Amino acid sequence: MKIPMLISTLLMLFFLSSSAHAGDDYKVIFETMDCSGNTGFATVGADEIYKMNNGDCTDPNDPAKRLKQLLVHDGSGSYKVYNLTQDEARNVMMELKEYMKSRKGILDRSEAVIISH
C-alpha cells in the first residue's frame, strides 16, 4: 500500500514542478544590425535586459544616427551585446514599458502574486 502512494506522490511532484516551468518569462523579439549593415533577429527574456547604451558606430542606413547597444545578462556575470537602430531601440523600450505596466496592473487589480525565479 505504501509503494502506490509513494509513486503517486512522486508523479504529482513531477507534474507540479514541470508545470511551474511551463510559464516561461515574457520574451522580447527585435531586429539587430551590426556596424556593416547586416541584420538579424534576437529573442531575449524581458527580465534579462540590463540597459540600453549608445553604440560604437553609426547606422549604415542613416549615418547621422548612431546604433544603440542593448545589454542582456548572459547568466555568467557578464553581458551579451546587441546592436539596434534607434527606431528599434525605441520599440524595445516601449514594449518593455507596456509589459511592466501590465505586470503592475495585475498587482494593482488583484491580490495576485508574481513569482519570478
Phi and psi in degrees as a GROMACS rama.xvg file:
@    title "Ramachandran Plot"
@    xaxis  label "Phi"
@    yaxis  label "Psi"
@TYPE xy
-72.6424  -33.8413  LYS-2
-67.0875  -47.2816  ILE-3
-61.4434  -34.7265  PRO-4
-66.3706  -40.9132  MET-5
-64.806  -44.3474  LEU-6
-63.2942  -44.578  ILE-7
-66.2367  -35.9993  SER-8
-65.5856  -44.2375  THR-9
-64.1703  -40.2912  LEU-10
-63.529  -41.5872  LEU-11
-63.8858  -42.9788  MET-12
-63.4564  -39.1074  LEU-13
-62.8293  -47.0828  PHE-14
-67.5413  -36.6638  PHE-15
-66.7003  -41.9208  LEU-16
-70.9715  -34.6147  SER-17
-73.1561  -32.5877  SER-18
-73.7134  -26.032  SER-19
-67.4073  -30.5554  ALA-20
-87.7279  -8.23245  HIS-21
-69.778  -29.6812  ALA-22
-84.2366  75.8931  GLY-23
-62.68  163.529  ASP-24
-62.7435  157.689  ASP-25
-65.3616  132.297  TYR-26
-107.006  142.363  LYS-27
-111.002  128.298  VAL-28
-111.036  132.721  ILE-29
-149.18  162.357  PHE-30
-91.7871  134.309  GLU-31
-105.341  159.187  THR-32
-148.246  133.299  MET-33
-94.3603  178.013  ASP-34
-64.8634  -20.212  CYS-35
-95.6872  1.57864  SER-36
99.3067  -1.37897  GLY-37
-69.8706  137.396  ASN-38
-116.264  162.034  THR-39
-166.548  -172.567  GLY-40
-127.688  152.337  PHE-41
-140.133  153.806  ALA-42
-129.398  126.532  THR-43
-136.214  154.805  VAL-44
-72.6125  139.415  GLY-45
-58.8784  -35.8503  ALA-46
-78.291  -7.86011  ASP-47
-88.6578  -15.3956  GLU-48
-73.4028  129.953  ILE-49
-95.1319  -59.2045  TYR-50
-167.249  173.509  LYS-51
-116.244  131.303  MET-52
-122.83  168.266  ASN-53
-72.6725  142.012  ASN-54
-82.3283  178.765  GLY-55
-89.6833  -13.451  ASP-56
-138.017  170.421  CYS-57
-88.1408  159.919  THR-58
-70.9943  119.425  ASP-59
-59.6811  -26.9157  PRO-60
-83.5772  -20.8715  ASN-61
-146.967  85.5937  ASP-62
-59.3513  -14.2664  PRO-63
-76.0932  -14.2436  ALA-64
-113.937  147.631  LYS-65
-95.7352  150.905  ARG-66
-72.2559  155.647  LEU-67
-103.377  154.193  LYS-68
-114.521  128.079  GLN-69
-101.745  119.451  LEU-70
-96.7196  127.801  LEU-71
-125.761  130.586  VAL-72
-57.9646  132.848  HIS-73
-102.055  2.27703  ASP-74
90.7702  -9.72051  GLY-75
-113.669  14.6615  SER-76
95.4648  -0.92059  GLY-77
-126.179  -167.032  SER-78
-127.626  149.014  TYR-79
-97.2797  137.533  LYS-80
-111.553  129.788  VAL-81
-117.451  134.739  TYR-82
-93.3896  134.79  ASN-83
-134.056  153.472  LEU-84
-70.3583  163.714  THR-85
-63.0397  -37.3556  GLN-86
-65.0255  -43.0889  ASP-87
-68.6491  -36.6369  GLU-88
-61.912  -41.2456  ALA-89
-62.5392  -41.2747  ARG-90
-62.7103  -42.5113  ASN-91
-63.5569  -44.3677  VAL-92
-63.3625  -40.5768  MET-93
-64.3046  -41.7562  MET-94
-63.6187  -41.1191  GLU-95
-64.866  -39.9432  LEU-96
-63.4991  -42.1753  LYS-97
-63.9278  -41.2324  GLU-98
-62.2094  -46.7936  TYR-99
-66.5939  -35.1238  MET-100
-64.7304  -38.4436  LYS-101
-65.1333  -44.1391  SER-102
-61.4355  -42.4845  ARG-103
-65.2069  -40.1029  LYS-104
-60.5584  -39.31  GLY-105
-61.6842  -43.6593  ILE-106
-68.0429  -37.2752  LEU-107
-69.6143  -33.1478  ASP-108
-90.1717  -9.96078  ARG-109
-148.541  -176.926  SER-110
-101.464  30.7169  GLU-111
-69.707  153.627  ALA-112
-121.135  126.181  VAL-113
-96.7403  122.386  ILE-114
-106.928  122.145  ILE-115
-117.886  143.255  SER-116
